Amino acid sequence: MNKTSCFSPAHILLPAENIPLEQWGCVACDQFTSDRSYWEKAARTAAGSPSTLNLILPEVYLEESGVTGRIQKIHETMDDYLRTVLTRAVDGFVYVERTEQSGRIRQGLVGKIDLEAYSYAEGAQPEVRPSEHTVESRIPPRMAVRRGASLETPHVMMLADDPDCTLIEPIGAKKDALRKVYEGELMLGGGHIAGWAVEDPALLAQIDAALQGLGRQEVFDARYPQARGTAPLTLAVGDGNHSLASAKAYWEELKQTLPPEQQADHPARWCLAEVCNVHSPAIEIEPIHRVLFNVDCGAVLLALIAWSDSHNAGICFGDARQQSFTLAGPHVANVLSFEHPVAPLTVGTIDAFIEYFMARHIEARVDYVHDEPAVRALCKQGGVAFLLPPFDKSDLFKGIVMGGVLPRKTFSMGHAEEKRYYMECRNILGEE
């Protein structure tokens, strides 16, 4: 096995078989950030049983008092779960099948990402790259959870540009010969999930060979001729950009305290993640909408027109121009478009306006919401939304290769309930 692979087998910890999956698995911490009721329901669902909910800090609570106490409790729970709950292990990968709301099955492989093969620094071209601009102010709260933690549990989803289906799909074809390690329903509409242990040395070698093939220079050059000769991209972050960035930031901090021999193999050098094939029919790339709070819809529209005029963006009513979107408030919704947008993607143009607007309206707050029905509900509560057009997933890797990163929160992989649920764990202290 290539020890320097950017994605490799791991010692993956799982809860005891008697722990109900519906209580154990929890949706990603960066979902439902404006919906406290969801997390209250999750707490009621998980009550009385070990749950990954007790290992994370939902972002809805980030601005509340008592965050330090919450993090301390999380660390204590991790230590307890290591001793009493995480009694099973997989030494390799976990092959995952997640049944989405559409009925389609999303396939993935859970293993560990080498943080030395990843960077979120602007202009960097490592094997593993973010898909969106990293907002460094979002890193410290996540680092606070990871700093001193004995466990990690992943919601990071990576994407491979694998049109020939060499990496994941061949493992799925052999799942009947693998040991099933979990199967069941996830809490609060998360749907069905099943996982199998991939531990056979021949399969591990097969996965490694496929991964090395995806990262070969000649393969990269043929796929992206405009970028011929530049450093190949093997994996891109599909979801959880800031979680992976936080793991990287913590590793860079910790690395400075370690002797060279420990830097080479300390468990915090890696981060658990699930890799999926962007070409899978089950992978849908959906836009992430913007919702402004503490603002008046009419004032936003007037400011948008004034901003457009000052930047010659050519805003007009209707969808006849290059970049169209819907501006929606509590009582009205209008389709607008730009004739001369200031950015290549609609989301970039909208973000430029929002930055302008918020600099002049300190009372305003912005949130990023995946589901259109959730956006409409927030509008009824007084929010003002920018509903963005569909995002073509074929542009994802091209955008990263050619442009470095996409605008923050450009796309979402599926609905909120279809995000990766925390399931697997890994010891990042290296202490058994």
JOBELDA-V440117 format. One record per pair of residues at least 24 apart in sequence whose ideal C-beta (glycine too) atoms are under 8 Angstrom apart, sorted by the first residue. I is the first residue (numbers start at 1). GAP is how many residues later the second one is. D is the distance in whole Angstrom. If there is no record, write none. Layout:
{{I & GAP & D} {I & GAP & D}}
This chain:
{{1 & 203 & 6} {1 & 204 & 7} {1 & 207 & 6} {2 & 206 & 5} {2 & 210 & 7} {4 & 110 & 7} {4 & 113 & 8} {5 & 109 & 7} {5 & 203 & 6} {5 & 206 & 6} {5 & 207 & 7} {6 & 107 & 7} {6 & 108 & 5} {6 & 111 & 4} {6 & 112 & 7} {6 & 121 & 4} {6 & 122 & 5} {6 & 205 & 7} {6 & 209 & 7} {6 & 228 & 6} {6 & 229 & 6} {7 & 104 & 5} {7 & 105 & 7} {7 & 106 & 6} {7 & 107 & 7} {7 & 121 & 8} {7 & 151 & 7} {7 & 204 & 6} {7 & 227 & 8} {7 & 228 & 6} {7 & 266 & 8} {7 & 268 & 6} {8 & 103 & 6} {8 & 104 & 6} {8 & 106 & 7} {8 & 200 & 7} {8 & 262 & 8} {9 & 82 & 7} {9 & 83 & 4} {9 & 84 & 6} {9 & 102 & 6} {9 & 103 & 8} {9 & 189 & 8} {9 & 195 & 6} {10 & 81 & 8} {10 & 82 & 8} {10 & 83 & 8} {10 & 100 & 8} {10 & 101 & 5} {10 & 102 & 4} {10 & 260 & 7} {10 & 262 & 6} {10 & 416 & 6} {11 & 78 & 6} {11 & 79 & 8} {11 & 80 & 6} {11 & 415 & 7} {11 & 416 & 7} {12 & 77 & 6} {12 & 78 & 4} {12 & 79 & 8} {12 & 80 & 8} {12 & 81 & 8} {12 & 82 & 6} {12 & 98 & 7} {12 & 260 & 7} {12 & 412 & 5} {12 & 413 & 7} {12 & 414 & 6} {13 & 69 & 8} {13 & 73 & 4} {13 & 75 & 7} {13 & 76 & 6} {13 & 138 & 8} {13 & 411 & 7} {13 & 412 & 4} {13 & 413 & 6} {13 & 414 & 7} {14 & 72 & 7} {14 & 74 & 4} {14 & 75 & 7} {14 & 76 & 7} {14 & 167 & 6} {14 & 168 & 7} {14 & 409 & 8} {14 & 410 & 6} {14 & 411 & 7} {15 & 35 & 6} {15 & 66 & 8} {15 & 70 & 5} {15 & 71 & 6} {15 & 72 & 7} {15 & 73 & 7} {16 & 69 & 6} {16 & 71 & 5} {16 & 72 & 7} {17 & 71 & 7} {19 & 30 & 6} {19 & 31 & 5} {19 & 66 & 7} {20 & 29 & 6} {20 & 164 & 7} {21 & 161 & 6} {21 & 162 & 7} {21 & 163 & 3} {21 & 164 & 7} {21 & 165 & 7} {21 & 172 & 7} {22 & 162 & 6} {22 & 163 & 5} {22 & 164 & 6} {22 & 165 & 5} {23 & 25 & 8} {23 & 26 & 4} {23 & 27 & 8} {23 & 28 & 5} {23 & 164 & 7} {24 & 25 & 7} {24 & 26 & 6} {24 & 27 & 6} {24 & 28 & 6} {24 & 399 & 7} {25 & 26 & 8} {25 & 27 & 6} {25 & 161 & 5} {25 & 162 & 6} {25 & 165 & 7} {25 & 168 & 7} {25 & 396 & 4} {25 & 397 & 6} {25 & 398 & 5} {26 & 25 & 6} {26 & 26 & 5} {26 & 27 & 4} {26 & 30 & 7} {26 & 161 & 7} {26 & 395 & 6} {26 & 396 & 5} {27 & 128 & 8} {27 & 159 & 8} {27 & 160 & 8} {27 & 161 & 7} {27 & 163 & 6} {27 & 389 & 7} {27 & 390 & 7} {27 & 392 & 6} {27 & 394 & 6} {27 & 395 & 8} {28 & 127 & 4} {28 & 211 & 8} {28 & 212 & 7} {28 & 391 & 5} {28 & 392 & 6} {28 & 393 & 7} {28 & 394 & 7} {29 & 27 & 5} {29 & 28 & 6} {29 & 29 & 5} {29 & 30 & 6} {29 & 126 & 7} {30 & 29 & 5} {30 & 125 & 8} {30 & 210 & 8} {30 & 212 & 7} {30 & 213 & 8} {31 & 339 & 8} {31 & 385 & 5} {31 & 388 & 6} {32 & 26 & 8} {32 & 28 & 7} {32 & 384 & 6} {33 & 26 & 5} {33 & 27 & 5} {33 & 334 & 6} {33 & 335 & 8} {34 & 26 & 7} {34 & 257 & 8} {34 & 333 & 5} {34 & 335 & 7} {34 & 344 & 7} {35 & 25 & 7} {35 & 339 & 8} {36 & 24 & 5} {38 & 150 & 7} {41 & 147 & 6} {42 & 145 & 6} {42 & 146 & 6} {45 & 142 & 5} {45 & 143 & 6} {46 & 141 & 7} {50 & 31 & 6} {50 & 35 & 5} {52 & 101 & 5} {52 & 369 & 8} {52 & 370 & 4} {52 & 371 & 7} {52 & 373 & 8} {53 & 369 & 8} {55 & 26 & 7} {55 & 96 & 6} {55 & 98 & 6} {55 & 367 & 7} {55 & 370 & 8} {56 & 89 & 7} {56 & 97 & 7} {56 & 366 & 7} {57 & 84 & 7} {57 & 88 & 5} {59 & 82 & 8} {62 & 79 & 6} {67 & 74 & 8} {67 & 77 & 8} {71 & 73 & 6} {71 & 74 & 6} {74 & 71 & 6} {74 & 75 & 7} {75 & 73 & 6} {75 & 74 & 6} {75 & 75 & 7} {78 & 71 & 6} {78 & 72 & 5} {78 & 73 & 4} {79 & 71 & 6} {81 & 70 & 7} {81 & 344 & 7} {82 & 68 & 6} {82 & 69 & 6} {82 & 345 & 7} {86 & 65 & 8} {86 & 339 & 6} {88 & 93 & 7} {90 & 91 & 6} {90 & 107 & 4} {90 & 108 & 8} {90 & 109 & 6} {90 & 334 & 8} {91 & 108 & 6} {92 & 105 & 6} {92 & 106 & 5} {92 & 107 & 4} {92 & 108 & 8} {92 & 111 & 8} {92 & 112 & 6} {93 & 78 & 8} {93 & 104 & 8} {93 & 105 & 4} {93 & 111 & 7} {93 & 114 & 7} {94 & 87 & 7} {94 & 101 & 5} {94 & 102 & 7} {94 & 103 & 6} {94 & 104 & 7} {94 & 330 & 6} {95 & 73 & 8} {95 & 76 & 5} {95 & 77 & 6} {95 & 80 & 6} {95 & 83 & 7} {95 & 100 & 7} {95 & 101 & 5} {95 & 102 & 8} {95 & 103 & 5} {96 & 97 & 7} {96 & 98 & 7} {96 & 99 & 5} {96 & 178 & 6} {96 & 327 & 8} {97 & 75 & 7} {97 & 78 & 8} {97 & 96 & 7} {97 & 97 & 5} {97 & 98 & 8} {98 & 93 & 7} {98 & 94 & 7} {98 & 95 & 5} {98 & 320 & 8} {99 & 92 & 5} {99 & 93 & 4} {99 & 94 & 7} {100 & 91 & 6} {100 & 182 & 6} {100 & 314 & 6} {100 & 318 & 5} {101 & 88 & 8} {101 & 90 & 6} {101 & 314 & 6} {101 & 316 & 7} {101 & 317 & 6} {102 & 180 & 8} {104 & 177 & 6} {104 & 178 & 4} {105 & 177 & 6} {106 & 170 & 6} {106 & 174 & 7} {106 & 176 & 4} {106 & 177 & 7} {106 & 308 & 8} {106 & 312 & 8} {107 & 61 & 5} {107 & 62 & 7} {107 & 65 & 5} {107 & 169 & 7} {107 & 170 & 7} {107 & 173 & 6} {107 & 175 & 7} {108 & 49 & 7} {108 & 60 & 7} {108 & 166 & 4} {108 & 167 & 6} {108 & 168 & 5} {109 & 58 & 7} {109 & 59 & 5} {109 & 62 & 7} {109 & 89 & 7} {109 & 98 & 7} {109 & 165 & 7} {109 & 166 & 5} {110 & 44 & 7} {110 & 85 & 8} {110 & 162 & 6} {110 & 163 & 7} {110 & 164 & 5} {110 & 165 & 8} {110 & 313 & 8} {110 & 314 & 5} {111 & 161 & 7} {111 & 162 & 7} {111 & 164 & 7} {112 & 158 & 4} {112 & 159 & 6} {112 & 160 & 6} {112 & 161 & 7} {112 & 314 & 7} {113 & 43 & 8} {113 & 45 & 7} {113 & 122 & 7} {113 & 131 & 7} {113 & 157 & 6} {113 & 158 & 5} {113 & 159 & 8} {113 & 160 & 5} {114 & 155 & 7} {114 & 156 & 6} {115 & 132 & 6} {115 & 133 & 5} {115 & 136 & 5} {115 & 154 & 6} {115 & 155 & 6} {115 & 156 & 6} {116 & 153 & 6} {117 & 117 & 8} {118 & 126 & 7} {118 & 130 & 6} {119 & 129 & 7} {120 & 121 & 8} {120 & 124 & 8} {120 & 125 & 5} {120 & 128 & 7} {122 & 282 & 7} {122 & 283 & 8} {123 & 281 & 7} {125 & 105 & 6} {125 & 106 & 4} {125 & 108 & 8} {126 & 105 & 7} {127 & 88 & 6} {127 & 104 & 8} {127 & 105 & 7} {127 & 106 & 7} {127 & 107 & 4} {127 & 108 & 7} {128 & 30 & 7} {128 & 106 & 7} {128 & 107 & 5} {128 & 108 & 8} {128 & 109 & 8} {129 & 104 & 6} {129 & 106 & 8} {129 & 107 & 6} {129 & 108 & 7} {129 & 271 & 6} {129 & 276 & 8} {130 & 106 & 8} {130 & 107 & 5} {130 & 111 & 5} {130 & 114 & 7} {130 & 115 & 7} {130 & 270 & 8} {130 & 275 & 6} {131 & 28 & 8} {131 & 105 & 5} {131 & 106 & 5} {131 & 107 & 7} {131 & 110 & 6} {131 & 265 & 7} {131 & 268 & 8} {131 & 269 & 6} {131 & 274 & 7} {131 & 275 & 6} {131 & 279 & 8} {131 & 280 & 8} {132 & 105 & 8} {132 & 109 & 5} {132 & 273 & 5} {132 & 274 & 5} {132 & 275 & 7} {132 & 276 & 5} {132 & 277 & 7} {132 & 278 & 6} {133 & 272 & 5} {133 & 273 & 8} {133 & 274 & 6} {133 & 275 & 5} {134 & 107 & 6} {134 & 108 & 7} {134 & 111 & 5} {134 & 271 & 8} {135 & 107 & 7} {135 & 273 & 6} {138 & 104 & 5} {139 & 103 & 7} {139 & 106 & 6} {139 & 107 & 5} {139 & 110 & 5} {142 & 100 & 6} {142 & 101 & 6} {142 & 104 & 4} {143 & 103 & 5} {143 & 106 & 6} {143 & 107 & 5} {143 & 110 & 8} {146 & 100 & 6} {146 & 101 & 6} {146 & 104 & 5} {146 & 282 & 8} {147 & 103 & 6} {147 & 106 & 8} {149 & 279 & 7} {149 & 280 & 8} {150 & 277 & 6} {150 & 278 & 7} {150 & 279 & 5} {150 & 281 & 7} {151 & 274 & 5} {151 & 275 & 7} {151 & 276 & 6} {151 & 277 & 7} {152 & 95 & 7} {152 & 119 & 7} {152 & 120 & 6} {152 & 273 & 7} {152 & 274 & 5} {152 & 276 & 5} {153 & 119 & 7} {153 & 269 & 4} {153 & 270 & 7} {153 & 271 & 7} {153 & 272 & 5} {153 & 273 & 8} {154 & 86 & 7} {154 & 89 & 8} {154 & 117 & 7} {154 & 118 & 4} {154 & 119 & 5} {154 & 120 & 7} {154 & 266 & 7} {154 & 268 & 7} {154 & 270 & 7} {155 & 84 & 7} {155 & 85 & 5} {155 & 88 & 6} {155 & 264 & 7} {155 & 265 & 5} {155 & 266 & 8} {155 & 267 & 6} {156 & 81 & 7} {156 & 83 & 7} {156 & 84 & 3} {156 & 87 & 5} {156 & 88 & 5} {156 & 115 & 7} {156 & 116 & 7} {156 & 117 & 4} {156 & 118 & 7} {156 & 264 & 7} {157 & 80 & 8} {157 & 81 & 5} {157 & 82 & 4} {157 & 83 & 6} {157 & 116 & 7} {157 & 117 & 5} {157 & 118 & 8} {157 & 119 & 6} {157 & 256 & 6} {157 & 262 & 8} {157 & 263 & 5} {158 & 77 & 5} {158 & 78 & 7} {158 & 79 & 6} {158 & 80 & 6} {158 & 115 & 5} {158 & 116 & 7} {158 & 117 & 4} {158 & 118 & 7} {159 & 76 & 7} {159 & 77 & 5} {159 & 78 & 7} {159 & 79 & 4} {159 & 116 & 7} {159 & 117 & 6} {159 & 118 & 7} {159 & 119 & 4} {159 & 124 & 8} {159 & 237 & 7} {159 & 238 & 8} {160 & 51 & 8} {160 & 54 & 6} {160 & 74 & 7} {160 & 75 & 6} {160 & 115 & 6} {160 & 116 & 7} {160 & 117 & 5} {160 & 118 & 7} {161 & 53 & 7} {161 & 62 & 7} {161 & 72 & 8} {161 & 75 & 8} {161 & 117 & 6} {161 & 118 & 7} {161 & 236 & 5} {162 & 48 & 8} {162 & 52 & 6} {162 & 115 & 5} {162 & 116 & 8} {162 & 117 & 6} {163 & 116 & 5} {165 & 112 & 6} {165 & 114 & 7} {166 & 44 & 4} {166 & 47 & 6} {166 & 48 & 7} {167 & 40 & 7} {167 & 43 & 4} {167 & 44 & 6} {167 & 47 & 7} {167 & 108 & 7} {167 & 110 & 7} {168 & 107 & 7} {168 & 108 & 7} {168 & 109 & 5} {168 & 112 & 8} {169 & 108 & 7} {170 & 36 & 7} {170 & 40 & 8} {171 & 27 & 6} {171 & 32 & 6} {171 & 35 & 8} {171 & 36 & 7} {174 & 29 & 7} {182 & 241 & 7} {186 & 235 & 5} {187 & 234 & 8} {188 & 229 & 7} {189 & 228 & 5} {190 & 227 & 5} {190 & 228 & 8} {190 & 231 & 6} {191 & 226 & 7} {191 & 227 & 7} {193 & 228 & 7} {193 & 230 & 7} {195 & 228 & 7} {195 & 229 & 8} {224 & 173 & 8} {224 & 174 & 7} {224 & 177 & 5} {224 & 178 & 8} {226 & 175 & 8} {226 & 176 & 6} {227 & 174 & 5} {227 & 175 & 6} {230 & 171 & 8} {233 & 164 & 7} {233 & 167 & 7} {233 & 168 & 6} {235 & 40 & 6} {236 & 42 & 8} {236 & 160 & 7} {236 & 161 & 6} {236 & 164 & 5} {238 & 38 & 7} {238 & 40 & 7} {238 & 45 & 8} {238 & 175 & 5} {239 & 173 & 7} {239 & 174 & 5} {239 & 180 & 6} {239 & 181 & 7} {240 & 33 & 7} {240 & 180 & 7} {244 & 27 & 6} {244 & 29 & 7} {247 & 24 & 4} {266 & 164 & 6} {267 & 159 & 7} {267 & 160 & 6} {267 & 161 & 5} {267 & 162 & 7} {267 & 163 & 5} {268 & 160 & 5} {268 & 161 & 8} {270 & 156 & 8} {272 & 152 & 6} {272 & 153 & 8} {272 & 154 & 5} {274 & 146 & 6} {278 & 115 & 6} {278 & 118 & 6} {278 & 119 & 7} {283 & 110 & 7} {283 & 130 & 6} {283 & 131 & 8} {284 & 109 & 7} {284 & 129 & 7} {284 & 130 & 6} {285 & 106 & 5} {285 & 107 & 7} {285 & 108 & 4} {285 & 111 & 6} {285 & 126 & 5} {285 & 127 & 8} {285 & 128 & 6} {286 & 84 & 7} {286 & 104 & 7} {286 & 105 & 7} {286 & 125 & 6} {286 & 126 & 5} {286 & 127 & 7} {286 & 128 & 7} {286 & 129 & 8} {287 & 60 & 7} {287 & 101 & 4} {287 & 102 & 6} {287 & 103 & 6} {287 & 104 & 5} {287 & 123 & 7} {287 & 124 & 6} {287 & 125 & 7} {288 & 59 & 8} {288 & 80 & 5} {288 & 81 & 7} {288 & 82 & 6} {288 & 100 & 7} {288 & 121 & 5} {288 & 122 & 7} {288 & 123 & 6} {288 & 124 & 5} {289 & 79 & 7} {289 & 80 & 5} {289 & 81 & 7} {289 & 83 & 7} {289 & 86 & 5} {289 & 96 & 6} {289 & 97 & 6} {289 & 98 & 5} {289 & 99 & 6} {290 & 60 & 6} {290 & 61 & 8} {290 & 64 & 6} {290 & 76 & 6} {290 & 77 & 8} {290 & 78 & 6} {290 & 79 & 8} {290 & 95 & 7} {290 & 96 & 4} {290 & 98 & 7} {290 & 119 & 8} {291 & 75 & 7} {291 & 76 & 5} {291 & 77 & 8} {291 & 78 & 5} {291 & 84 & 6} {291 & 87 & 5} {291 & 88 & 8} {291 & 92 & 5} {291 & 93 & 7} {291 & 94 & 5} {291 & 95 & 8} {292 & 62 & 7} {292 & 65 & 8} {292 & 72 & 6} {292 & 73 & 7} {292 & 74 & 6} {292 & 91 & 7} {292 & 92 & 5} {292 & 93 & 8} {292 & 94 & 8} {293 & 71 & 7} {293 & 72 & 4} {293 & 73 & 8} {293 & 74 & 7} {293 & 89 & 7} {293 & 90 & 6} {293 & 91 & 8} {294 & 69 & 5} {294 & 70 & 6} {294 & 71 & 6} {295 & 66 & 6} {295 & 68 & 8} {295 & 69 & 5} {295 & 89 & 5} {296 & 88 & 8} {297 & 30 & 8} {297 & 31 & 8} {297 & 32 & 3} {297 & 33 & 7} {297 & 34 & 8} {297 & 35 & 7} {297 & 87 & 5} {298 & 31 & 8} {300 & 27 & 7} {300 & 29 & 8} {300 & 57 & 7} {300 & 84 & 5} {301 & 26 & 6} {301 & 33 & 8} {303 & 50 & 8} {303 & 53 & 8} {303 & 54 & 5} {303 & 57 & 8} {304 & 32 & 8} {304 & 49 & 6} {304 & 53 & 8} {307 & 46 & 5} {307 & 49 & 5} {307 & 50 & 7} {308 & 30 & 7} {308 & 45 & 8} {311 & 31 & 6} {311 & 41 & 8} {312 & 28 & 6} {313 & 25 & 5} {313 & 26 & 7} {313 & 27 & 5} {313 & 28 & 6} {313 & 29 & 6} {313 & 36 & 7} {314 & 24 & 6} {314 & 25 & 3} {314 & 26 & 4} {315 & 24 & 8} {323 & 26 & 6} {323 & 66 & 8} {324 & 65 & 6} {325 & 25 & 6} {325 & 61 & 6} {325 & 62 & 6} {325 & 63 & 6} {325 & 64 & 6} {326 & 59 & 8} {326 & 60 & 7} {326 & 61 & 4} {327 & 57 & 7} {327 & 58 & 7} {327 & 59 & 6} {327 & 60 & 8} {328 & 47 & 7} {328 & 48 & 7} {328 & 51 & 5} {328 & 56 & 7} {328 & 57 & 5} {328 & 59 & 6} {329 & 50 & 6} {329 & 54 & 8} {329 & 55 & 5} {329 & 56 & 8} {330 & 49 & 6} {330 & 50 & 6} {330 & 51 & 8} {330 & 52 & 6} {330 & 53 & 8} {333 & 46 & 8} {333 & 54 & 8} {343 & 64 & 7} {344 & 59 & 8} {345 & 46 & 8} {345 & 54 & 8} {345 & 61 & 7} {345 & 62 & 7} {345 & 65 & 7} {346 & 42 & 6} {346 & 43 & 6} {347 & 41 & 6} {347 & 44 & 8} {347 & 59 & 8} {347 & 60 & 5} {347 & 62 & 8} {347 & 63 & 5} {348 & 59 & 5} {350 & 36 & 5} {350 & 38 & 7} {351 & 56 & 5} {351 & 57 & 7} {354 & 32 & 8} {368 & 41 & 4} {370 & 42 & 4} {370 & 45 & 6} {370 & 46 & 5} {371 & 44 & 5} {371 & 45 & 6} {374 & 42 & 7}}
